[in-house]
């Protein structure tokens, strides 16, 4: 098993033990360590962003900076960039920074609109009742 996947698995265990801040950090580390073409990279990143959006703790400036930078990283797949921009918008909204939140929400929409048909067909893993299921980016 790859190191990044072990970190992601550890993040899930830590999350379920109630240590949400630690889990978020592990998910972010696993995402950063994951290969750029890995089919579960989005799923790992989604673990991080879900914890932030569910408000288990107050997101730090570092959290906001991380998702903001990822949203503008043109080397990253559009699905991850959309997730990052939406999450940055949400975190700014929670801080009552409405204009900045709207800018990130608009950015998420623009990034998604620019996805090509070929990109929309690339499959990434998503968790469902049946476990991790390959799902086209367009559906996610």
C-alpha positions in Angstrom: 0.0 0.0 0.0 1.3 3.5 -0.9 2.3 5.9 1.9 -0.4 8.4 0.8 -3.1 5.7 1.0 -1.9 4.7 4.5 -2.2 8.4 5.6 -5.7 8.6 4.1 -6.7 5.4 5.9 -5.3 6.7 9.1 -7.2 10.0 8.6 -10.5 8.1 8.4 -9.7 6.2 11.6 -8.6 9.4 13.4 -11.8 11.1 12.3 -14.0 8.3 13.6 -12.2 8.5 17.0 -13.3 12.2 17.2 -10.0 13.9 16.4 -11.3 15.9 13.5 -8.5 18.5 13.3 -5.9 15.7 13.2 -7.9 13.9 10.6 -8.1 17.0 8.4 -4.4 17.4 8.6 -3.8 13.8 7.6 -6.2 14.0 4.7 -4.4 17.1 3.4 -1.0 15.4 3.8 -2.3 12.3 1.9 -3.7 14.5 -0.9 -0.4 16.3 -1.3 1.5 13.0 -1.4 -0.9 11.3 -3.8 0.1 10.9 -7.5 -1.5 13.5 -9.7 -3.2 10.9 -11.8 -4.4 8.8 -8.9 -8.1 7.9 -9.2 -8.7 8.4 -5.5 -6.9 11.7 -5.1 -10.2 13.6 -5.3 -11.8 11.3 -2.7 -8.9 12.0 -0.3 -9.2 15.7 -0.9 -13.0 15.5 -0.4 -12.2 14.0 3.0 -10.3 17.1 3.9 -12.8 19.6 2.5 -15.8 17.7 4.0 -14.4 18.0 7.5 -13.8 21.8 6.9 -17.3 22.4 5.5 -19.0 20.3 8.3 -17.5 22.8 10.8 -16.1 20.2 13.3 -13.7 23.1 14.2 -13.1 26.6 13.0 -11.1 26.5 9.8 -7.7 28.3 10.1 -6.2 30.9 7.8 -3.9 28.0 6.7 -6.9 25.9 5.8 -8.3 28.7 3.7 -5.0 29.4 2.1 -4.6 25.7 1.2 -7.9 25.4 -0.6 -7.5 28.8 -2.2 -4.1 27.8 -3.7 -5.4 24.5 -4.9 -8.4 26.1 -6.6 -6.0 28.2 -8.7 -3.5 25.4 -9.5 -4.0 24.8 -13.2 -1.9 21.6 -13.0 -4.6 20.1 -10.8 -7.6 18.3 -12.2 -10.7 20.4 -12.5 -12.8 18.3 -10.1 -10.3 19.0 -7.3 -10.1 22.7 -8.3 -13.9 23.0 -8.2 -14.1 21.3 -4.8 -11.3 23.7 -3.5 -13.0 26.8 -4.9 -16.4 25.9 -3.5 -14.8 25.1 -0.1 -12.9 28.4 0.0 -16.1 30.2 -0.8 -17.9 28.4 2.0 -15.2 29.1 4.5 -15.2 32.8 3.6 -19.0 32.8 3.9 -18.7 31.5 7.4 -16.4 34.4 8.2 -19.0 36.8 6.8 -16.7 37.7 3.9 -19.5 37.7 1.4 -17.8 39.3 -1.6 -14.8 37.0 -1.4 -17.1 34.0 -0.9 -19.0 35.0 -4.0 -15.8 35.3 -6.0 -14.8 31.7 -5.1 -18.3 30.4 -5.8 -18.1 32.0 -9.3 -14.6 30.6 -9.8 -16.0 27.1 -9.0 -18.7 27.5 -11.6 -16.2 28.8 -14.2 -13.8 25.9 -13.6 -16.6 23.4 -13.9 -17.9 25.0 -17.1 -14.5 24.7 -18.7 -14.2 20.9 -18.2 -14.1 19.2 -21.6 -16.2 16.1 -22.5 -13.0 14.0 -22.2 -12.3 15.4 -18.7 -15.9 14.8 -17.6 -15.6 11.1 -18.5 -12.5 10.5 -16.4 -13.4 8.3 -13.5 -12.6 9.1 -9.9 -13.5 7.1 -6.8 -16.5 8.1 -4.7 -17.7 6.4 -1.6 -21.2 4.9 -1.7 -22.9 2.1 0.2 -21.0 -0.4 -2.0 -17.7 1.1 -1.0 -15.4 3.1 -3.4 -17.0 3.2 -6.8 -15.4 4.6 -10.0 -17.6 7.6 -11.0 -17.2 9.9 -14.0 -16.0 13.4 -13.1 -19.1 14.9 -14.8 -21.4 13.1 -12.3 -19.3 14.2 -9.3 
